[in-house]
Amino acid sequence: MARRGEHPVAIDSSRAQLASARGFQREFGLDFPLILAEGEHVPLADASFDVALSEYGVSIWCDPYSWVPEAARLLRPGGELVFVVNGTFLMLCVPDEDVLAGDQLLRPYFGMHRFEWPEDESVDFHLGYGDWIRLLRANGFDVEDLVELRPQEGAVPSHRLASLDWSRRWPCEEAWKARKR
Ligand SMILES: C[S@@+](CC[C@H](N)C(=O)[O-])C[C@H]1O[C@@H](n2cnc3c(N)ncnc32)[C@H](O)[C@@H]1O
C-alpha cells in the first residue's frame, strides 16, 4: 500500500511486534507510522481512514463488540472494513489450540463469542454468522462479501488447525468485507 502511494498506519499492542515491523520496514525500504495501541482504543481522530484491515489481529484477539465500533469510528463514510478470521466451523471442530480439527462439532454454535483454552491463558473471540451481520449493521456497516477461503490445487499443508482435506470441505479461513454507510 505504501508503495502504491497510499498512507498506511499500523496499530499493534505489542512492542516486540512493532520492533519486528520496524526491522522489516528497514529491510524493504519502507517507512510509515507504527503505533503502539490497543485496537479497541486507537489514539487517532474520527473518520481518518478509507480502509481498515485486520488479518488475525483485533479480528480474533479482541472482543468484536469493542473493536467493530472503534473501526466504525476511524473510517470515513464509504470506507471499507476487511478482516480475516478463523472459519466458524473450524472453531466448532478444533479440540484444542494447535490441534487439527476433526469432522465433529465439539461445541455449540449458538452463543459462540469468547473462547478460552485449557492448555494456555489465551482468549480469542469468534462469532456466528448472524451475530457478525447484526453487529456490523448495528455499527453502520453494510456487508459486501464473505469470502470463504479454499486451498488451491497443489497447495501444501500449512495451517496449524486444519488439514488440506478438512479445508477442502469446510472453510478454515473467512474474509469479511463491509462498507461504512
Ligand atoms: C497473529 S498476529 C497477526 C498480525 C498481522 N496480521 C501480521 O501479519 O503481522 C496478531 C497480532 O495481534 C496483536 N494484538 C493482539 N491483541 C491486540 C489488541 N488488543 N490491539 C492491537 N493488537 C493486538 C498481537 O500483538 C499480534 O501482533
The ligand as an ORCA input file, in Angstrom:
! r2SCAN-3c Opt
* xyz 0 1
  C      -1.323    -13.370     14.537
  S      -0.678    -11.724     14.676
  C      -1.125    -11.107     13.083
  C      -0.661     -9.716     12.844
  C      -0.606     -9.264     11.391
  N      -1.670     -9.712     10.579
  C       0.686     -9.729     10.806
  O       0.668    -10.479      9.842
  O       1.724     -9.330     11.334
  C      -1.788    -10.979     15.840
  C      -1.360     -9.607     16.281
  O      -2.439     -9.005     17.006
  C      -1.852     -8.194     18.004
  N      -2.871     -7.878     19.006
  C      -3.431     -8.713     19.910
  N      -4.318     -8.055     20.675
  C      -4.321     -6.769     20.238
  C      -5.019     -5.591     20.640
  N      -5.887     -5.615     21.649
  N      -4.786     -4.456     19.967
  C      -3.894     -4.433     18.936
  N      -3.202     -5.503     18.514
  C      -3.414     -6.656     19.167
  C      -0.686     -9.037     18.515
  O       0.262     -8.268     19.213
  C      -0.134     -9.607     17.221
  O       0.844     -8.779     16.659
*
